[in-house]
Amino acid sequence: MRVTSDPTTVDLSTSFKAYDVRGIVGESITAEIVEAVGAAYVDVLQLEGQTILVGGDMRPSSPEYSKAFAQGAAVRGANVELLGLISTDELYFASGFLNLAGAVFTASHNPAGYNGIKMTKAGAVPISSETGLRDIQRLAEQYLNTGTIPAAGRRGEVGTRDVLKDYAEYLRGLVDLSGSRPLKVVVDAGNGMAGLTTPAVLGDALLPKLPFTIIPLYFELDGSFPNHPANPLEPENLRDLQAAVVKHGADIGLAFDGDADRCFVVDEKGQPVSPSAITGMVARREIAHAQAQGEKVPAVVHNLLCSRAVLELVERDGGRAVRTRVGHSFIKTVMAEEGAVFGGEHSAHFYFRDFWNADTGMLAAMHVLAALSEQEAPLSELGHDYEPYVSSGELNSEVADKVASIERVRTDFAYDDVAIDTLDGSTFTANDGSYWFNLRPSNTEPFLRLNVEATDRRTMESIRDRVLSIVRG
């Protein structure tokens, strides 16, 4: 490893986040930095003499960074299997299925100039700042500051492995779609990794054909994202999918983010189906499956921004709803603690006990396809059953003093008949059940994030406008 800058000033705090590493290619993340991180990863997780998995998405820097990470890991005595091009949930699959620690190079939905690293322990157990990521940062900084990575007693070997077919077979084993009624499915891969995984899982690239007609949008792997950002959370990035569903008379549309760990759904009319509705739809199937296996009251985890309909549906179906903070590390931790069968977030992350408590957009999509194929009604009718309330979506307000803004809202609602909890930000719930809203400060930006849900649009808009006038006033 060569150090090209002042070895006393290396600071990786801008790229090490709470749950992963993410930075600008050539600046806050370089091959040299990645090599040091690979070495530190092996040391902190005590992986010398063991095998680790390393792969990357379609971003131009991912192959170089994968090899640099492998180089650092091998110097510290770990054997490395390079997985090549993979989605994030492929890494989770491989880590869980093979019970090996691993890393994937991706910046998810971030623009083309970014890349990053998501790391796991064996069994797809996530690593956060509290469970090793900060230690990896500090040790990598030490290696960069001293200008050397000391060699272990035995240098690790570097080989290759392809896990795509095993991944596809595993998912098909969880949701059998072979007997589905014929469906026409438009899939927008956004030039991301779903362009590789969709033909493998839903198509016939590696396995027998399913009764689906897949209409591809932007399946070409291209980390410059020439058509639109690979972030389906933003409504404008769904427009091409919506238009294609209507044009082709499709039954459903699926949109994946860049690393394909999230999946968004639109119905046959081109209208988005909320991630809360998808959470409810999948929860119902997973509860029924667990009950059929003898589990009396299966737990389902949902974050506090999911619709109240999720809790109601889970309890109505004989499950136990567990409410958590926003964020995948919280969801995964609670999934493990509760033995939950499934977990969902408003951001379209979906977690499965049968997938090592990790999130996978593809498995969620397969459950939705199965649910749709089991009844003759269109998805728009099926979706309405899971969306009885009216939501504002997430609204961001830039404020200088987030704490003071929340306190003003608390004061204004002091004489309303509401309950307030502070699990994550502040959630105000009307005791008559007519509405709830959450005000949550961003950890990284000067934003307050508002989510409102009510029994009718007039109430939702009234509460929304009232809170925004206080926050922005």
N, C-alpha and C positions, 0 to 999 in steps of 0.2 A: 504494500500500500504506500502511495506517495502523497505527501501533504503539500498542496500548492499555495496555501494561504498561511498567514501568521498562526503558528500552532498554539499560541496562547489565547486565542480569541474565539475558538469554536464554541458555538452555543446553538443547540438544536431545539430550543424551546418554541420557536415559531412553527416548526413542523410536527412536533410531538403533541398530539391532541389528547383528549380524555380517553379515547377508545382506539385510536389508530395513529398512523403517521401520514401527513398529507402536506405537500408543498409544491412550489414552482420548480419545474424541471430546469436543472442547470444552475439554480440559485439555492433554494433552501433544501432541495433534494438532488443529490448527485451520485454518481457511481461510487465515488470515494466514501461518501457518507453512508451509503447503503452497505458497502463492504464492512464498515465498522459496526453498523447495526446488526448485520448478520452474525458477526463474531460475538457481540454483546448478547444477542438473543440466545445463542448456544450456552454462553456462560451463565446467564441469569436463570435459565430454565434447566441448567445442569444436563445438557444434552450431549456432552462428549461421549463418543462411542455409539450413539444412537442414530437413527435415520430420521431426517426431516424432509418435508415436502415443500417445494417452492414453484410457484407458477405466476402468470400475469395475464392481464387483459390485453386488448388490442392497441393500447397506446404505444406510440413508436418507441418510447424509452423502456417499456416493460421487459423486453428480452435482455437488454443490456443490464438492467437493474437486477433481474432474476439471477443472472450469472454472477454479478458482483456480490449479491447476498450469499449465494452458494459458495463463492470464493472465501468470504469471511468466515462462514460457518465451517467450511472444510479446514481452514487454518486452525480453528479451535477444536478440531477433532470430531466433528459430526459428519456422518454420511448424508448426502443430499440426493434426492430424486427430483429432477426437474420435470414438471408437469406440462410445460409449454403453455399454450393458450388455454386459459380456464376462466370460467365465471367465478364469482366469489362463493356461490353456493356449491360449486364443484370442489373448491378447497375444503369447505365444511364437510362435504360428503367424504372426501378422501381422508381427511383428518379423523373423522368419526369411524368410518368403515375400517380403516387400517390401524386406528388407534395410534396415530403419529402426530407430532406437532407440525405446524406448517405456516406458511406465509403466502399471501397473494398480493401482487402489485396491481393496484387500481386506485383511482381517485373517484370511483363511483360516478356520480352525475356531474362532477366538476368539469370546467372547461378544458379544452385540449392542452393547455400549457401546464396542467397539473399532473402529478402522479403521487402515489402513496403506498402504504403497506398496511394490510390487515393481518394480524398475527394471532395464532391460536396455540393453546397447549394441546396435547394429545386428547383425542375424543372430542375435538371441536370446541373445547372449553375456551371462552374468550379471554383475552388479555386486556386489561384496562390500566389506567394510571395507578390504580390502587392495588393491582395484582401483578405487577412486574414491568409495566411499560415505562414508568419513571426510572426504574433501576436500569433498564436497557438504555434509556436516554443518557443517563449519567455515565455508564460504562463506555458507551459509544463515544461520548465527548472526550472521555479520558484517552481512549485509543487515538482519536483524532488529534488531541492536544500533544500527546507524546510522539505522534508520528509513526507509531508501530503497533502491530497486532502480534503479540508473542505467539509462537507456534506451540501447539499442544504436543504431547509425546508422540502421537501418531496422527498424521494428516488424514482427514476423511476423504472418502471417494465420492465422485459425482457421477450419477447416471441419469437415465431418463425413464419416465413411465407415462403411459396414456391412460387416463381414468374416465374418458368421456362415455365409452360404452357401458362400463360398470355403473356409472352415475345414472345413465338412461335406464338401464335394466332395473336398478334399485327403485327409482321413482315409479316406473311402470308396475313394479311389484306392490307398491303401496296403494295405487289407485288404478284399478283395472278398467281401461277405457276400450278394450277390444270389442265389447258388446254394445257400445254407445250407438245411439241413432246418428245418422249422418249429419254433420254440422259443417257449415262454412265459417272458417275462422280467419280473420285478418290479424296478423301479428306485426307490430311495429317494433323492430329491434333497435331503432335509433342508431344504427351502425355500431352497436355495442355487442356484447358477448352473447346475447340471445340469438344473434344471427348464426351462431355455432350450435348452441344448445337446443334451440327449437327444432331444427331438422332431425337432431339426434333423438329427442324425447317424443315430440308430437308428430314428426314426419317419419320417413322410411329410410333415412340416410344410413342408419346402423341396425335398425330393428324392423320387424314386420310392420306393414302399413296399418294405421288406425283408420276408422271410418270418418276421417276429417279431410276437408279440402282446405289446405293452408294457403292463404294469400299473403306473400311476404312483402313487407315494406322495410327497405333499408337494412337488408341482411348482410351487406358487404361490411366486413370488419374494417373500420376506419376511425382511428382515434382523433382525427381532426373534426369529426362530427359535421360533415358537409351539408346535411339536410336540416337538422335542428338539434339543439342540445338534448342529450340523453337523460332528460329529467322530466318524466311524465307528471310530476307533482305540479308543474306549472301548466295551466290550462292551454296556453298557446301551443305547447308541444304535443298536444293531443289532436290538434286540428286535422292533420293529414290522416290519422287513423280514423277519426270520426267520418271524414269525407269518404274514405275508402270503404268503410263498412256500409254506408248508405249506397254508394255507387255499385258495389258488388252484391247487394242484397244479402249480406252476411248475417249470421246468427249472433256473432259476438266479435268484439275486438279486444286484443291484449296488447299492452304497451309495457316494455321493460326499460329499466334504467341501464346505464352504461355497463355495470358489472353484473346485471341480470339477477340481483338478489331481491328486487322489488318488482311487483306486477300490478298494473292498473287495468281496469276493465271498463269497456263501454258496451252498451246494449245495442240491439239491432237497429235502433233509431239514431245511433251515434251519440247517445247521451251517457255521460260518465256514471258509473255505479260507485257509490262512495266506498272507500276502504272499510268503513264501519259495517256497511252492508255485507261486504265480502267476508269480514271477520265473523259476522253472525251466520252467514251461509256455511262457511267452512266449519265453524264451531258446532253447528247442528250435526254435521256429518261425523265429526270426530267424537262427539259425545255419544252418538248412536253406536259407533264402532266400538268404543271403549265399554259401553254398557253390554254390548253383545259378547264381549270377552269376559264379562263378570264384574267389571268395575262399577260400583254402585253409584257414586257421585263424582264423576270426573271433573277435575278443575280446569277452568279456562281463564287465562290471564289476558287482561286488556288494560291499555294505559288510560289515564283519566280524561283524555281528549276523545276517546271513542264515544259513539252515540250511546245514550242510556238504553237504547233498544238492544244493545249487545248483552248487557246485564240481564235485562228482562227475558230475553230469548234463552239465554243459558240456564237461568233458574227455571223457566217454564219447561225446558227439556230435561230437567232433572240433573243439571250440572251445578257446579259451584263457581261463581264468578269472583275472580281475584283482581282487584284494582291496583295498578302500579304507577310509578312515575313514568315520564316520557324517556325513552332511550333504550337501545337494544341491550346494554349491559344490565340494566335493571330488569328488563323482561326476562332475559336468559337466566339471571340469578334466581328470580322468583319462580320461573318455570321449574328449575331444578329443585328448589326448596319445597315446592308444593306438589311435585310430581305431575304437573299440569300436562294435559294431553295436547293443548294448543294455546297459542298466544297471538294476539293481533294488535297492530298499532294503526292510528289514523293516517300515518305516512306510508301505508301499504307495505310494511314489513310484517311477514307472517311466519310464525315459529311453530315447530312441530316436535313433539316428544320422539316420534319415530325418525326424526332427522337430527338427533342429538341436541335437541332444544335450540337448534340454529334456524336462521331464517332462510327461506327459499321461495322466490317468486314463482318458479316453475311448478312446484308441488301445489301451491295455492291455486294456480291457473288450472291444474288438472282437476282439483276438487270442484271448481266452478264449472268446468266442462262436464264433469260427471253429473253434477246437480242439474244442469240445463238439459242434459240428454235424458234424464230420468222422467221428464214431464214434457208435454207437447206445447205448453204455453211459451211465449217468447220471453227472453231475459228481462225485458222491461216490466212484465207482469211479475215475474219471480222476484226481481229486485225490489219492487214496491213493498213486498211483504216484510222486507228487512229495513225499510227506511220510513218509519211512521212519523218522524219528527223533522223539523226544518232547521238546517244548520247554516251558520254564517260563513263557514270555512275559516281559515286562519288569517287574521288581519294584523299587520305589523304597524306599530307607531314608533317613530324615532323620538325618544325623550331623553333629556339630560339626566334626570333623577328618577330612576325607575321605582325606587322605594317610595318616594314622595307621591308619585302618581298613583300607585296602588293604594296608598293610605287615603288619598282623596276619594277614591272610589269606595273604600270601606266606609268613610264618613258619610258619603252620599246615600249609601244603602243601609245605614245604621238603623233606620226606622222601618225598613222593609222586612217582611216576614221571610228571612233567608237564613240558611245555615252556611257557615264559612269554614273550609278546611284548607290546610297549607301543606298538603302532601307534595305538591309541586306547583310553585307560585301560589295563587289564591283562587279557590273554586267557590263560587257563590251559587247556592242551590235554593230555589224557591220552595218553601215547605208545602205549597199546594201542587207541586210537580209541574208547574207551567213553564219553567225555564231553568237553565243553569248556564253559567259562563265561567271561563277560566282566564285569568290574567297571569301570564308567565314571562318573567324576564329572560331574555337571551343571555347565555353565558359568554358569548363572544362578540356581540354587537350591541349598540345602544338602542335596542328594540324592546318594546313590550308586545307580546303576542296575545291576541284576544281570540277566543273561540266561544261562540254562543250557540245554544241549541234551545228550541222552544217547541211547544205543541202546535203552533201555527205561525205563519209568516209575519203577521202583524206584531205579535209579541216579540218574535226574534228581532225584527227590525227596530222596534221600540227600545229594547234592551241594548242592542248593538249601538244604536245612535246615542243613547244616553251615556254609555260607558266611554265611547270614543270622544264625545264632547268633553268629558271630564279629563280624560288622559291627554288629549291634544289641546285642551283649552289653556 
